[in-house]
Structures are given as structure tokens and as C-alpha cells.
Amino acid sequence: MLVDCLDGTFTGVILSKEVKELERSKFAMLPGTKVEVEIINPAMRHEDGYYIISITKLLQEATWETLIGQSNTDEVITVIPTEANLG
């Protein structure tokens, strides 16, 4: 998915793996939607020359900050697992 960044200053690409993760989480990416993104590694670029950007990395960081805040106040946290790994 190609994304215009900084009002067209450059074009970033969200890799297909992340696009699938966003679709699974029901994150709406409609044309014209403004979102915060992060350049994964400015030194590395996609094969077409675009910066590789991420939305999920920032969403994960925001989720962790929320969880840490709730943990610090001893708030009960209810979760629903959606994935698992072998580790």
C-alpha cells in the first residue's frame, strides 16, 4: 500500500504483511485518512525506492502505554487473545 507522507513530501510503502494485520484488526485505511506512521529504517528502502513505513508499530506502542498506565493503577484488564506463537 502506497501512502503520501508529509503532504506529498515523499511516498511510503506499507508492506503486504502489515496491510493484512491492519485488515485483521479492522483498522480502516480509506483514501484521505490521516494516520501517524513511522519510517522503519531510513537507510533501507523498498525495491521500488520507497521508504518502508509502519502504522502497527505506533499502534502497538500506544497499546503498551495504555496497559502500563492501567497496570500502575491496579486496574483490572480484560483481554481476548487473538494470536499465539510457539515461544
N, C-alpha and C positions, 0 to 999 in steps of 0.2 A: 504494500500500500504506500503510495507516494503522498507526502504531506508538505504543503507550503509552510515554511517556518519563518518567523520574524517578518511577517508581512511580505513574503516573497523574496527575502534576502537569500535564502537557499532552500533547496528541496531535500527533505529527508525521506528515508525509506524505513518502514516498519516491516520486519521480516515476517514471512508467512506463519511461522510458528507462533509468534506473538499475536498476529491477527486472529488465529484460531483460538488462542487463550482469551482474547478480548471478546470474541463471539460467544465462547462458552460461558463467560461471566456476564453476558448480556450487556456489555458496555457498548453504548450507542455511538458509532462513529459515522455521522451523516455529513455530507458535504457542507462546509461552512461552520462545523462545530469547532469551537476553540478549546484546545486542551494544552496542558503543560506537558512537554516532552523533555527527554534528556538524551544528549548525544552519548552513545555507548563508549566509543573510543575515537576521539578526533583524529588520531593518527591512522586509523583503519577506515577504509571506505568500502562500500558495496562494489561489486564488479562493474556496475554502470557509473561509478563515480559519486554516488550519493552518500551523504552521511547516514550511518545506521543509527536510528533513534528508537527510544523506548518510552512507552506510556506505562506499562505494567510495573516497571521498576519504581517509578514515583508512587503509583497506587499502593504497592507493597510497603514502601517506606511510610506512607500515611497511615496504613492499617497498623503497622507495628507501633507507631507513635500513639495511636488511639489505644491499643491494647496495653501498652506500658502505662499510660495515664490511668486506665481503668484498674490495672493491677496495683498501682501505687495507692489507690483509694480503697482497696479491698472490695471493689465492686465485683459482683458475680458476673461472669462472662459465659454466655451460652454460644456454643459453636456447632456447626454442622460440617463434618468432614466431607470434602468433595474429591479428594485425591489421596493417594498413598504412594510411597516409594519403598524400595527394598531396604533402605537404611533405617 
